[in-house]
Amino acid sequence: MTIDQFLEDFPAGRLGREMFAIAEGLYPICRSITGEGLRETLRTVGRRIDLTIHEVPTGSQVFDWTVPKEWNIRDAWIGRPDGTRVVDFRTSNLHVVNYSIPVRKVLSLSELRPHLHSIPDRPDWIPYRTSYYAQDWGFCLTHRQLEALREGRYEVCIDSSLEDGHLTYGECFLPGSTKDEILVSCHACHPSLCNDNLSGVSLVTMIGEVLSGLERRHGYRLLFVPGTIGPITWLARNEQGATRIRHGLVAACVGDAGPLHYKRSRRGDAEIDRAAALMLRGKEGSSIEPFSPYGYDERQYCSPGFNLAVGSLTRTPHGRYPEYHTSADNLDLIRAESLADSLRAYLEVFAILERNATFRNTNPKCEPQLGRRGLYSATGGLRDAKAAEMAMLWVLNLSDELHSLLDIAERSGLGFDSVSAAAKVLSEHGLLERVDRDSDRSE
C-alpha cells in the first residue's frame, strides 16, 4: 500500500486517540537533555517502533560543543521547619529548574528568593526553567505559592546528580527503494510539557508505525533527540550520512487547536518548502513564514556547513501561545483530533515527495490526439473531468525534462493529485517517459 492509498481511508479517530495515549503515558516522566528520564522515554517509544538507542559519552567533542555531564534527579522540595513541603517535585517535575545541581540547605526566605521563579501575570501556572550549561539551582512555583511564603527558615533539598555519563538519542530508519532520505526530527528532552515536546514525540512515533507498513521510495530517518545538543551530536557523528538527506521536517507543537503553520528551510525554495506550501494550499488559517536562525532544531540542520532542506511543520508555533513553557502546557491543551490532523498533513507532504518526478513528452510537437486514445474517458471517473483534462494538457505541455510534477502543480494552480493522476494515465498510454533529474540537493 502507498501513502496515498493509506490517506484515502485515513483512520483519524483511531490514530488520534493512540497518539494522545502515547503523550499521556509519557507525561509524568521528568525528562532532560540527558539522564534516565530521557532513556525511559526512548524505551517507551522503542516498544512501538524499531528504535536504535545511541549513547554518547560526557566530554565528547561535537563541533564547537561538548557533551555535558549527565543529570538525574530523585526528589526535591522546599519545606517548613515542621517538615511540611510547600514546594514538592513529586507534585510537578516542573517545580525544579531542570539541571539544578544538588542542594541541601536551610535558608531564610530572603536567601531563598533569588532561586525562586514564578509568572506574576499567570499566578496559577508553574514556569519551565533550565540551567543546562551553568552550575546553578532553583525552584519554579506558582505566583500564588510564592506570595504565600512567610518570613522564616526553609529547608531546601534537591536530590540530584550531575556526573560523567552519556547523552542519549533514538534513531529509527525505514529504508526505501532509493538511497535518498527524508529526515523527521523531534526533541524529546522536556519534562511534563505536552504540546512543546510530547505532541512531536507522539507524532513521529506514529509516523514510524504507519510508514513501516507502506511502500517507500525514500528512506525515512526518524530522530528523537534532546534539543540543540542532540542534533548537533547527531550531525557530528553522521556528517557523511547527512548528505543522503534530501528533505526534512522538525516536529513540535502539533497537538494544539491552532491551524497548521510551516517555517521554510534556509534554502527557502527547496522541494520540501514547495511540497509543504502545496499541501497547505486551501487549508483554512494555515500560514507560512520564512526561515529564521532561531527556533527549534531546524536551525542546526540548516546551519551553513550542512544547509539541509529541513523545515518545520507545526500548529501554533513555539512562544505564540500563552501556555508555552508552563505547567498549562498539559494534557488539556492537546487534542486527539489535532494530532491526527497533523499526522495527515505530514503524510500528505510525504506523498507529494514520494510521487514527484520529471517526465519527457514523447509527442512534443503539438498536442497528441487524446480523444482517439480514449484518454478523456480514462479520466472520467475523477470528480472534475474538466480539471482532469486541464491536468493532462498542463502535464503534456510542461513535461520537457525541466519541470517536475510539483512544478506543474504550482504553475497550473491544480492540485498535486490531479497532476500526478494525469501523468500516470499519460504514461500508461505511452505519451510520457519518466526521466532522472537531480533534485535540489546543494552542491
C-alpha positions as CSV (number, residue, x, y, z in Angstrom):
1,M,0.0,0.0,0.0
2,T,1.3,3.5,-0.8
3,I,0.9,6.6,1.4
4,D,-1.7,7.9,-1.0
5,Q,-3.8,4.7,-0.6
6,F,-3.5,4.9,3.1
7,L,-4.7,8.5,3.1
8,E,-7.8,7.5,1.1
9,D,-9.2,5.8,4.1
10,F,-7.3,7.6,6.9
11,P,-8.4,6.3,10.3
12,A,-8.2,9.7,12.0
13,G,-10.1,8.8,15.1
14,R,-8.1,5.7,16.0
15,L,-4.7,7.3,15.3
16,G,-5.5,10.5,17.1
17,R,-6.5,8.5,20.2
18,E,-3.4,6.4,20.0
19,M,-1.1,9.5,19.8
20,F,-2.9,11.1,22.7
21,A,-2.4,7.9,24.7
22,I,1.3,8.0,23.9
23,A,1.6,11.6,25.2
24,E,-0.5,10.7,28.2
25,G,1.8,7.8,29.1
26,L,5.0,9.9,28.8
27,Y,3.6,13.0,30.5
28,P,4.7,12.1,34.1
29,I,8.3,11.5,33.2
30,C,10.9,14.1,34.2
31,R,13.0,14.4,31.0
32,S,16.1,16.4,30.4
33,I,18.8,16.6,27.7
34,T,20.5,13.6,29.4
35,G,19.6,11.1,32.0
36,E,17.2,8.3,32.9
37,G,14.0,10.2,32.1
38,L,15.2,10.6,28.5
39,R,16.1,6.9,28.4
40,E,12.8,5.9,29.8
41,T,11.0,8.0,27.1
42,L,13.0,6.4,24.3
43,R,12.5,2.9,25.7
44,T,8.7,3.6,25.6
45,V,8.9,4.8,22.0
46,G,11.0,1.7,21.2
47,R,8.2,-0.6,22.3
48,R,6.2,0.8,19.3
49,I,8.8,1.2,16.6
50,D,12.2,-0.2,15.8
51,L,14.3,2.4,17.6
52,T,18.1,2.2,18.0
53,I,19.3,4.0,21.1
54,H,22.7,5.7,21.0
55,E,24.8,6.7,24.0
56,V,27.5,9.4,23.6
57,P,29.9,9.8,26.5
58,T,30.2,13.0,28.5
59,G,33.1,15.1,27.2
60,S,32.7,14.1,23.6
61,Q,33.5,17.0,21.3
62,V,30.7,17.7,18.8
63,F,31.8,20.6,16.6
64,D,32.0,23.6,18.9
65,W,30.1,21.9,21.7
66,T,30.9,19.3,24.4
67,V,28.6,16.6,25.5
68,P,27.6,17.7,29.1
69,K,27.6,15.8,32.3
70,E,24.5,13.6,32.8
71,W,21.8,14.9,35.1
72,N,19.4,12.8,37.1
73,I,17.0,13.7,39.9
74,R,15.3,11.7,42.6
75,D,13.4,14.2,44.7
76,A,13.3,17.9,45.6
77,W,11.4,20.1,48.0
78,I,11.2,23.3,49.9
79,G,9.9,22.6,53.5
80,R,9.0,24.4,56.6
81,P,10.7,23.5,59.9
82,D,7.8,21.2,60.8
83,G,8.5,19.1,57.7
84,T,5.6,20.4,55.6
85,R,6.5,20.7,51.9
86,V,5.5,24.0,50.4
87,V,7.0,23.1,47.0
88,D,7.2,19.5,46.1
89,F,8.9,17.9,43.0
90,R,6.6,14.9,43.4
91,T,3.6,17.2,42.7
92,S,5.1,18.5,39.4
93,N,8.5,17.9,37.9
94,L,8.5,21.5,36.6
95,H,9.0,22.7,40.2
96,V,12.7,22.2,39.9
97,V,14.9,24.2,37.5
98,N,16.0,21.5,35.1
99,Y,19.6,20.5,35.5
100,S,19.8,22.0,39.0
101,I,22.9,21.0,41.0
102,P,22.4,19.0,44.2
103,V,21.5,21.3,47.2
104,R,20.7,20.6,50.9
105,K,20.5,23.8,53.0
106,V,18.4,25.7,55.5
107,L,17.9,29.2,54.2
108,S,16.0,32.3,55.2
109,L,13.3,33.5,52.8
110,S,15.4,36.4,51.6
111,E,18.3,34.0,50.8
112,L,15.9,31.6,49.0
113,R,14.1,34.2,46.9
114,P,16.8,34.6,44.2
115,H,16.4,30.9,43.4
116,L,12.6,31.1,43.0
117,H,10.8,31.7,39.7
118,S,7.1,32.4,39.0
119,I,4.9,34.1,36.5
120,P,3.2,37.1,38.1
121,D,0.6,37.6,35.4
122,R,-0.2,33.9,35.3
123,P,-0.5,33.3,39.1
124,D,-1.6,29.6,38.8
125,W,0.9,28.4,36.3
126,I,4.4,27.0,37.0
127,P,7.1,28.2,34.6
128,Y,9.6,25.8,33.0
129,R,13.2,26.9,33.5
130,T,16.6,25.2,32.8
131,S,20.2,25.6,33.7
132,Y,21.8,23.2,31.3
133,Y,25.2,24.8,30.9
134,A,25.6,26.8,34.2
135,Q,26.2,25.4,37.6
136,D,23.1,26.7,39.3
137,W,19.9,25.6,41.1
138,G,16.4,26.8,41.6
139,F,12.7,26.1,42.0
140,C,9.7,27.1,39.9
141,L,6.4,27.7,41.6
142,T,3.1,29.4,41.0
143,H,3.0,33.0,41.9
144,R,0.3,32.3,44.5
145,Q,2.7,29.8,46.2
146,L,5.4,32.4,46.1
147,E,3.2,35.1,47.7
148,A,2.1,32.7,50.4
149,L,5.6,32.2,51.7
150,R,6.2,33.9,55.0
151,E,9.4,35.0,56.6
152,G,11.3,32.2,58.3
153,R,13.7,29.4,57.8
154,Y,13.1,26.9,55.0
155,E,14.7,23.5,54.3
156,V,15.8,23.2,50.7
157,C,16.7,19.9,49.1
158,I,17.4,19.0,45.5
159,D,18.4,15.3,45.5
160,S,20.1,15.3,42.0
161,S,23.3,14.2,40.5
162,L,25.5,15.8,37.8
163,E,28.2,13.3,36.8
164,D,30.0,11.9,33.9
165,G,27.6,9.7,31.9
166,H,26.1,9.9,28.4
167,L,23.9,11.8,26.1
168,T,21.2,9.6,24.7
169,Y,19.2,9.8,21.5
170,G,17.0,7.5,19.5
171,E,17.0,6.7,15.8
172,C,14.6,4.8,13.6
173,F,15.5,4.2,9.9
174,L,13.0,2.8,7.5
175,P,14.7,2.1,4.2
176,G,13.2,3.0,0.8
177,S,13.8,1.8,-2.7
178,T,16.4,4.6,-3.3
179,K,19.2,5.9,-1.1
180,D,17.6,9.3,-0.7
181,E,16.3,10.0,2.8
182,I,13.6,12.1,4.4
183,L,14.5,13.3,8.0
184,V,11.9,13.8,10.6
185,S,13.2,15.1,13.9
186,C,11.7,15.9,17.3
187,H,13.1,17.0,20.6
188,A,12.4,14.5,23.4
189,C,14.0,16.4,26.3
190,H,11.3,18.5,28.0
191,P,9.6,17.2,31.2
192,S,5.8,17.5,31.6
193,L,5.1,19.7,28.6
194,C,2.6,18.3,26.1
195,N,2.4,20.5,23.0
196,D,6.0,21.6,23.1
197,N,7.6,18.2,23.3
198,L,5.2,15.2,23.7
199,S,3.0,16.1,20.7
200,G,6.1,15.9,18.5
201,V,7.3,12.6,20.1
202,S,3.8,11.1,19.6
203,L,3.6,12.2,16.0
204,V,7.0,11.0,15.0
205,T,6.3,7.7,16.7
206,M,3.1,7.2,14.8
207,I,4.8,8.2,11.5
208,G,7.2,5.4,12.2
209,E,4.4,2.9,12.8
210,V,2.4,3.9,9.8
211,L,5.3,4.1,7.3
212,S,6.8,0.8,8.4
213,G,3.8,-0.9,6.7
214,L,3.7,1.2,3.5
215,E,5.7,1.3,0.2
216,R,8.5,3.8,0.3
217,R,10.7,5.4,-2.4
218,H,12.6,7.4,0.1
219,G,14.2,6.1,3.3
220,Y,12.8,7.8,6.4
221,R,15.2,8.7,9.3
222,L,13.3,9.5,12.5
223,L,15.3,11.1,15.2
224,F,14.3,11.5,18.9
225,V,16.9,13.9,20.3
226,P,17.5,16.3,23.1
227,G,17.1,19.8,21.9
228,T,20.1,21.7,20.3
229,I,22.8,19.4,21.7
230,G,21.1,16.3,20.2
231,P,21.0,17.3,16.5
232,I,24.5,18.8,16.9
233,T,25.7,15.5,18.2
234,W,23.9,13.5,15.5
235,L,25.3,15.7,12.8
236,A,28.8,15.5,14.2
237,R,28.6,11.7,14.2
238,N,26.9,11.5,10.8
239,E,28.5,14.1,8.5
240,Q,28.7,11.7,5.5
241,G,25.3,10.2,6.1
242,A,23.7,13.6,6.3
243,T,24.4,14.1,2.6
244,R,21.7,11.5,1.8
245,I,19.0,13.7,3.4
246,R,17.0,15.3,0.6
247,H,14.1,16.6,2.6
248,G,13.4,17.1,6.3
249,L,10.8,18.3,8.9
250,V,11.2,19.2,12.5
251,A,8.1,18.2,14.5
252,A,6.9,20.1,17.6
253,C,3.7,21.9,18.8
254,V,1.5,19.7,16.6
255,G,-1.3,18.9,19.2
256,D,-3.0,22.2,19.9
257,A,-6.1,23.6,18.3
258,G,-4.4,26.2,16.1
259,P,-4.1,26.0,12.3
260,L,-1.2,24.4,10.5
261,H,2.0,26.5,10.2
262,Y,5.1,26.0,8.1
263,K,8.5,27.5,8.6
264,R,10.7,27.3,5.5
265,S,14.2,25.8,5.3
266,R,17.2,28.0,5.0
267,R,17.1,27.5,1.2
268,G,13.6,28.9,1.1
269,D,12.5,27.2,-2.1
270,A,13.7,23.6,-1.6
271,E,11.4,20.8,-2.7
272,I,10.2,20.3,0.9
273,D,9.3,24.0,1.2
274,R,7.2,23.8,-2.0
275,A,5.6,20.5,-1.1
276,A,4.6,21.9,2.3
277,A,3.2,25.0,0.7
278,L,1.2,22.9,-1.8
279,M,-0.1,20.8,1.0
280,L,-1.3,23.9,2.9
281,R,-3.0,25.4,-0.1
282,G,-6.6,26.0,0.7
283,K,-6.3,24.8,4.4
284,E,-8.2,27.4,6.5
285,G,-6.0,29.6,8.6
286,S,-2.7,28.0,7.6
287,S,0.4,30.1,7.3
288,I,4.0,30.1,6.1
289,E,6.9,32.1,7.3
290,P,10.5,32.4,6.1
291,F,13.5,30.7,7.7
292,S,15.0,32.3,10.8
293,P,18.1,31.0,12.7
294,Y,16.0,31.0,15.9
295,G,13.6,28.3,16.9
296,Y,13.8,24.5,17.1
297,D,16.4,22.1,15.8
298,E,15.9,23.1,12.1
299,R,18.5,25.8,12.8
300,Q,21.1,23.1,13.3
301,Y,20.2,21.0,10.2
302,C,20.1,24.3,8.2
303,S,23.4,25.6,9.5
304,P,25.6,26.8,6.6
305,G,28.0,23.9,6.8
306,F,25.1,21.4,6.2
307,N,22.4,23.5,4.6
308,L,20.0,20.6,4.6
309,A,16.5,21.2,3.2
310,V,14.8,21.0,6.6
311,G,11.7,23.0,7.5
312,S,9.4,22.9,10.5
313,L,5.7,21.9,10.3
314,T,3.7,22.9,13.4
315,R,0.4,24.2,14.5
316,T,0.7,27.3,16.8
317,P,4.5,28.0,16.7
318,H,6.6,28.0,19.9
319,G,6.2,31.1,22.1
320,R,3.0,32.2,20.4
321,Y,0.5,30.5,22.7
322,P,0.3,31.6,26.4
323,E,0.8,28.1,27.8
324,Y,4.2,27.7,26.2
325,H,6.9,26.6,28.7
326,T,4.5,26.5,31.6
327,S,2.5,23.9,33.5
328,A,-0.5,24.9,31.5
329,D,1.0,23.1,28.5
330,N,-0.6,19.9,29.8
331,L,-2.8,17.2,28.5
332,D,-5.8,19.6,28.4
333,L,-4.0,21.7,25.8
334,I,-3.6,19.0,23.2
335,R,-6.3,17.2,21.2
336,A,-6.5,13.8,19.6
337,E,-8.2,15.4,16.5
338,S,-5.3,17.9,16.2
339,L,-2.7,15.2,16.5
340,A,-4.5,13.2,13.8
341,D,-4.8,16.3,11.5
342,S,-1.1,17.0,12.0
343,L,-0.2,13.4,11.1
344,R,-2.3,13.6,8.0
345,A,-0.5,16.8,7.0
346,Y,2.9,15.2,7.3
347,L,1.8,12.2,5.3
348,E,0.4,14.4,2.6
349,V,3.8,16.2,2.3
350,F,5.5,12.8,2.1
351,A,3.0,11.6,-0.5
352,I,4.0,14.6,-2.7
353,L,7.7,14.0,-2.3
354,E,7.2,10.2,-3.0
355,R,5.3,10.9,-6.2
356,N,7.2,13.9,-7.5
357,A,9.0,13.1,-10.7
358,T,10.1,14.6,-14.0
359,F,8.8,13.4,-17.4
360,R,9.5,13.7,-21.1
361,N,6.7,14.2,-23.5
362,T,7.2,11.6,-26.2
363,N,4.9,13.5,-28.7
364,P,6.1,17.1,-28.1
365,K,5.2,18.6,-31.5
366,C,1.7,19.9,-31.0
367,E,-0.9,18.2,-28.8
368,P,-1.5,14.5,-29.2
369,Q,-5.0,13.5,-30.1
370,L,-6.3,12.5,-26.7
371,G,-9.8,11.5,-27.7
372,R,-8.5,8.9,-30.2
373,R,-6.6,7.3,-27.4
374,G,-9.7,7.2,-25.1
375,L,-7.9,9.4,-22.6
376,Y,-10.9,11.6,-21.8
377,S,-12.9,8.6,-20.8
378,A,-9.8,7.3,-18.8
379,T,-10.1,10.2,-16.5
380,G,-13.9,10.4,-16.5
381,G,-14.1,8.8,-13.1
382,L,-12.4,11.8,-11.5
383,R,-14.6,14.2,-9.6
384,D,-13.9,17.1,-12.0
385,A,-13.5,15.9,-15.6
386,K,-12.6,19.4,-16.8
387,A,-9.8,19.7,-14.2
388,A,-8.6,16.2,-15.3
389,E,-8.5,17.4,-18.9
390,M,-6.6,20.5,-17.9
391,A,-4.2,18.5,-15.8
392,M,-3.3,16.3,-18.9
393,L,-2.8,19.4,-21.0
394,W,-0.6,21.0,-18.5
395,V,1.5,17.9,-17.9
396,L,1.9,17.3,-21.7
397,N,3.0,21.0,-22.2
398,L,5.5,21.2,-19.3
399,S,6.9,17.7,-19.5
400,D,10.1,18.9,-21.2
401,E,12.6,17.3,-18.8
402,L,12.9,20.6,-17.0
403,H,9.7,20.7,-15.0
404,S,8.7,18.2,-12.3
405,L,5.1,17.4,-11.3
406,L,5.5,19.7,-8.4
407,D,6.5,22.5,-10.8
408,I,3.4,21.8,-12.9
409,A,1.0,21.8,-9.9
410,E,2.4,25.1,-8.8
411,R,2.3,26.8,-12.2
412,S,-1.1,25.4,-13.2
413,G,-2.8,26.0,-9.8
414,L,-4.1,22.5,-9.9
415,G,-3.9,20.0,-7.1
416,F,-0.9,17.7,-7.0
417,D,-3.3,14.7,-7.0
418,S,-4.8,15.8,-10.3
419,V,-1.4,16.4,-11.9
420,S,0.0,13.1,-10.6
421,A,-3.1,11.2,-11.9
422,A,-2.8,12.8,-15.3
423,A,0.9,11.8,-15.5
424,K,0.1,8.2,-14.6
425,V,-2.6,7.9,-17.3
426,L,-0.4,9.6,-19.9
427,S,2.5,7.3,-19.1
428,E,0.3,4.3,-19.4
429,H,-0.6,5.4,-22.9
430,G,3.0,6.0,-24.0
431,L,2.8,9.8,-24.1
432,L,5.2,10.3,-21.2
433,E,8.6,8.8,-20.2
434,R,10.0,9.3,-16.8
435,V,13.5,10.8,-16.6
436,D,16.0,11.0,-13.8
437,R,16.8,14.5,-12.6
438,D,18.9,15.7,-9.8
439,S,16.7,17.3,-7.1
440,D,17.5,20.4,-5.1
441,R,20.3,18.9,-3.1
442,S,23.0,21.5,-2.5
443,E,26.3,21.1,-4.3
